[in-house]
Amino acid sequence: MGCFECCIKCLGGVPYASLVATILCFSGVALFCGCGHVALAGTVAILEQHFSTNTSDHALLSEVIQLMQYVIYGIASFFFLYGIILLAEGFYTTSAVKELHGEFKTTACGRCISGMFVFLTYVLGVAWLGVFGFSAVPVFMFYNIWSTCEVIKSPQTNGTSGVEQICVDVRQYGIIPWNAFPGKICGSALENICNTNEFYMSYHLFIVACAGAGATVIALIHFLMILSSNWAYLKDASKMQAYQDIKAKEEQELQDIQSRSKEQLNSYT
């Protein structure tokens, strides 16, 4: 076999669907974890500087956000490992299907592991649907603040008195208590918040994090389809192997009978 034929054979064994799903999964998780981590830090800075000057009012929120940042570290590490495992499983099942007539044999343990990955990926897909929905909440909050600032900048606003009556109260979202001071920002002060770098970066980073969560959901659905298909292939491969083993055994028995018959015929002659 030449070098070209060897390369073609190697490329034929690459699970391209699993490779695409792995890249999409890594990209989505990286966007969600990286942008979400920075956006959470920027959110805390905005609350401390403008909406809750008393540290005790947002102490619980700060602890929750810090915990979420640690959870993000765990999510990134887990999905990095899980994506590699699923890619390796894709290589395994591709080889199992393409090498049915060679020395490679599927086993009951391999089929059981493939079935376990199908179930685990389904659970993770459902969980990431919740993460995707949850990541849309800060986007909605920042969008409301940004749209209010756009109303303040609008030329239809009637004078300074009208501008100062346009307010945003983050206490209604439940992220800080109702006794937090000031809790509500109005008019030009609110417009200044929208012009800060922390608000601009946090808003757009939350959008990217939400998009990353959506990409991860798509990647997990893609993985689920691949794993289900591979599991079905392995199941059919195991039946084919059992059939080939029985056929080989019967052929061997037939050859043994024929050889014994010839020996007996030779002994008589």
ABEGO torsion letter per residue (X at the ends): XBAAAAAAAAAAABBAAAAAAAAAAAAAAAAAAAAAAAAAAAAAAAAAAAABABAAAAAAAAAAAAAAAAAAAAAAAAAAAAAAAAAAAAAAAAAAAAAAABABBBBAAAAAAAAAAAAAAAAAAAAAAAAAAAAAAAAAAAAAAAAAAAAAABAABBEAAAAAABBBBAAAAGABBAABOAGBBBEAAAAAAAABAAAAAAAAAAAAAAAAAAAAAAAAAAAAAAAAAAAAAAAAAAAAAAAAAAAAAAAAAAAAAAAAAAAAAAAAX
